[in-house]
Amino acid sequence: MADDDEETLPESFWGVARQLRHLRKESLAPLDIAPSHARALGVLLREGPLRLNELSDRLRIAARSATEVVDALQDRGLVERRPDPQDRRATLVAPTGEGTRVGEAIRASNDAEAEAYFSILSETERAELAAILRKLRR
């Protein structure tokens, strides 16, 4: 492998992304939850009950994939489907009490993981990195 100084910007970026994905998997292992399921639960905790199509849009995944994620979360008792009071033909997906507990544990774990990972950066560097990443995400 080339020295870090010879690594291209994309190689460095993807290297960091791989490290973060690995750390995330490790931190989720004790909770026995897949990263995609954790993401969906996090969206529901932040935004409240959503229709399935809204959840798939927020997660940027196909509706069918969102259905599979919600089915798996529902099987574990972490989310429930309930009628949409605005449209009786529609269904909302919402976290259960257990889903809220698990979601809060995930959030705390993510916060601790991020703090440890980014601790080598100064506050100024963190702010600059966050601004750059937001700009790139568009």
Order of alpha helices (4+ residues) and beta strands (2+ residues): alpha-alpha-beta-alpha-alpha-beta-beta-alpha-alpha
